[in-house]
Amino acid sequence: MEEFFVYLRLGFEHITDPGGYDHILFVVALCAIYTLQQWKQVLILVTAFTVGHSITLALATLGVINYSARLIETLIPITILLTAVTNFFYKAPTSRFAPDDSKGRLRYGLALVFGLIHGMGFSSYLRSLLGRETSIVKPLLAFNLGLELGQLVIVAVILTFAFVTIEMFRTKRHDWNLIVSGIVAGMAVSLLI
């Protein structure tokens, strides 16, 4: 059981590590258009991303799929940039509690597909940790759960900042989205360069 918690912690630390800020940027870009009242939609969105990266993380760690690490390292900032750019065209529902519009399903699909790419990025790190373990099922599960917990912490921080900025400082939601998405897009471009 101790091994499980070691990999859980490693997954959590990997996603929340400021040195690996590309994953943090992606989660921030996913959340930028949402408010605290829409936490259920964000949870579905982040879970779609988790499902995607869990699939490729497992397949790549098990050696079922092979890929060019250089290509993945290029694609990850592109996914961040595309997510941030799509935020520029987002129109918020007229009611704060309105369900996500029909484009919500497209966002969930993109989060899943982009999660597939990010999972390949996580896999080289996990493979280096596992070495020649005989069974990787438990470490893989624990690592994925740690990643998910870390993402939820990032989501909670972003949604709290959004709440404070929009509700307490009376910033327009559209302005919040443009500022956050613009910062993320700029950082993604610097990662690409």
C-alpha positions as CSV (number, residue, x, y, z in Angstrom):
1,M,0.0,0.0,0.0
2,E,2.9,2.3,0.7
3,E,4.0,2.0,-3.0
4,F,0.5,3.1,-4.1
5,F,0.8,6.3,-2.0
6,V,4.3,6.9,-3.4
7,Y,3.0,6.9,-7.0
8,L,-0.1,8.9,-6.0
9,R,2.2,11.6,-4.5
10,L,4.4,11.5,-7.6
11,G,1.4,12.0,-9.9
12,F,0.2,14.9,-7.8
13,E,3.6,16.5,-7.6
14,H,4.2,16.0,-11.4
15,I,1.0,17.9,-12.4
16,T,1.4,20.7,-9.8
17,D,5.2,21.2,-10.2
18,P,5.8,24.8,-11.4
19,G,8.7,23.4,-13.4
20,G,6.3,21.4,-15.6
21,Y,4.0,24.4,-16.0
22,D,2.8,23.3,-19.5
23,H,0.3,21.0,-17.9
24,I,-0.8,23.7,-15.5
25,L,-1.3,26.1,-18.4
26,F,-3.5,23.6,-20.2
27,V,-5.8,23.1,-17.2
28,V,-5.9,27.0,-16.7
29,A,-6.9,27.3,-20.4
30,L,-9.6,24.7,-19.9
31,C,-11.1,26.6,-16.9
32,A,-10.7,30.2,-18.1
33,I,-14.2,30.5,-19.5
34,Y,-16.0,29.0,-16.5
35,T,-17.1,30.4,-13.1
36,L,-17.3,28.8,-9.7
37,Q,-21.0,28.2,-10.3
38,Q,-20.2,26.0,-13.3
39,W,-17.9,23.6,-11.3
40,K,-19.8,20.5,-12.6
41,Q,-19.1,21.4,-16.2
42,V,-15.4,21.9,-15.3
43,L,-15.3,18.6,-13.5
44,I,-16.6,16.8,-16.6
45,L,-14.1,18.7,-18.8
46,V,-11.2,17.8,-16.6
47,T,-12.4,14.2,-16.3
48,A,-12.5,14.0,-20.1
49,F,-8.9,15.2,-20.2
50,T,-8.0,12.7,-17.5
51,V,-9.6,9.8,-19.4
52,G,-7.6,10.8,-22.5
53,H,-4.3,11.1,-20.8
54,S,-4.9,7.9,-18.8
55,I,-5.4,5.9,-22.0
56,T,-2.2,7.0,-23.7
57,L,-0.3,7.0,-20.4
58,A,-1.2,3.3,-19.9
59,L,-0.5,2.3,-23.6
60,A,2.8,4.2,-23.8
61,T,4.0,3.0,-20.4
62,L,3.2,-0.6,-21.3
63,G,5.0,-0.2,-24.7
64,V,1.9,-0.7,-26.8
65,I,2.3,2.6,-28.6
66,N,5.5,4.3,-29.6
67,Y,5.9,8.0,-30.5
68,S,8.4,10.7,-31.1
69,A,9.0,12.5,-27.8
70,R,10.1,15.6,-29.8
71,L,6.7,15.6,-31.7
72,I,4.8,15.3,-28.4
73,E,6.8,18.1,-26.9
74,T,5.8,20.3,-29.8
75,L,2.1,19.2,-29.8
76,I,1.6,19.9,-26.1
77,P,2.1,23.7,-26.4
78,I,-0.1,23.6,-29.6
79,T,-2.9,22.0,-27.6
80,I,-2.5,24.8,-25.0
81,L,-2.5,27.5,-27.6
82,L,-5.6,26.1,-29.4
83,T,-7.5,25.8,-26.2
84,A,-6.7,29.4,-25.3
85,V,-7.5,30.7,-28.7
86,T,-10.9,28.9,-28.7
87,N,-11.6,30.8,-25.4
88,F,-11.4,34.1,-27.3
89,F,-14.6,33.1,-29.2
90,Y,-16.6,31.8,-26.3
91,K,-19.8,33.5,-25.5
92,A,-21.0,33.1,-21.9
93,P,-24.5,32.0,-21.3
94,T,-26.9,34.9,-20.4
95,S,-27.6,33.3,-17.0
96,R,-24.8,32.5,-14.5
97,F,-26.3,29.1,-13.9
98,A,-27.3,28.2,-17.5
99,P,-26.1,24.9,-18.8
100,D,-23.2,24.9,-21.2
101,D,-24.2,25.6,-24.8
102,S,-24.0,23.0,-27.6
103,K,-20.3,23.8,-28.0
104,G,-19.7,22.3,-24.6
105,R,-19.7,18.8,-26.1
106,L,-17.0,19.9,-28.6
107,R,-14.9,21.2,-25.7
108,Y,-15.3,17.9,-23.9
109,G,-14.2,16.1,-27.1
110,L,-11.2,18.4,-27.5
111,A,-10.2,17.9,-23.9
112,L,-10.3,14.1,-24.4
113,V,-8.2,14.3,-27.6
114,F,-5.8,16.7,-26.1
115,G,-5.6,14.5,-23.1
116,L,-4.4,11.7,-25.3
117,I,-1.4,13.9,-26.4
118,H,-0.6,15.0,-22.8
119,G,-0.7,11.4,-21.6
120,M,2.2,10.6,-24.0
121,G,4.1,13.5,-22.4
122,F,3.5,12.0,-18.9
123,S,4.5,8.5,-20.0
124,S,8.3,9.1,-20.4
125,Y,8.4,10.5,-16.8
126,L,6.4,7.5,-15.5
127,R,8.5,5.0,-17.4
128,S,11.7,6.4,-15.9
129,L,10.2,6.0,-12.4
130,L,8.9,2.5,-13.0
131,G,12.1,1.0,-14.4
132,R,11.6,-2.7,-14.6
133,E,8.6,-3.2,-12.3
134,T,6.9,-6.5,-12.8
135,S,3.4,-5.2,-12.4
136,I,2.7,-1.6,-13.3
137,V,-1.1,-1.7,-12.8
138,K,-1.1,-0.3,-9.3
139,P,1.6,2.3,-9.9
140,L,-0.2,3.4,-13.1
141,L,-3.5,3.7,-11.3
142,A,-2.0,5.6,-8.4
143,F,0.0,8.0,-10.7
144,N,-3.2,8.8,-12.6
145,L,-5.2,9.4,-9.4
146,G,-2.4,11.7,-8.3
147,L,-2.6,13.6,-11.6
148,E,-6.4,13.9,-11.2
149,L,-6.1,15.2,-7.7
150,G,-3.5,17.7,-8.7
151,Q,-5.7,18.9,-11.6
152,L,-8.6,19.4,-9.2
153,V,-6.4,21.5,-6.9
154,I,-5.4,23.7,-9.9
155,V,-9.1,23.9,-11.0
156,A,-10.1,25.0,-7.4
157,V,-7.5,27.7,-7.4
158,I,-8.5,29.0,-10.9
159,L,-12.2,29.0,-10.1
160,T,-11.6,30.7,-6.8
161,F,-9.5,33.4,-8.6
162,A,-12.3,33.8,-11.1
163,F,-14.9,34.1,-8.4
164,V,-12.9,36.8,-6.5
165,T,-12.1,38.7,-9.7
166,I,-15.5,38.6,-11.3
167,E,-17.8,38.7,-8.3
168,M,-15.8,40.7,-5.7
169,F,-13.8,43.1,-8.0
170,R,-16.7,43.3,-10.5
171,T,-14.5,42.4,-13.5
172,K,-16.5,41.5,-16.6
173,R,-16.4,37.8,-17.2
174,H,-15.5,38.4,-20.8
175,D,-12.5,40.5,-19.7
176,W,-11.4,37.8,-17.3
177,N,-11.5,35.2,-20.0
178,L,-9.6,37.4,-22.5
179,I,-6.9,38.2,-20.0
180,V,-6.4,34.7,-18.7
181,S,-6.6,33.1,-22.2
182,G,-4.2,35.8,-23.6
183,I,-1.6,35.1,-20.9
184,V,-1.9,31.4,-21.5
185,A,-1.7,31.8,-25.3
186,G,1.4,34.0,-24.9
187,M,3.1,31.4,-22.7
188,A,2.2,28.6,-25.1
189,V,3.8,30.5,-28.0
190,S,6.9,30.9,-25.9
191,L,7.0,27.2,-25.2
192,L,6.7,26.5,-29.0
193,I,9.6,28.9,-29.7
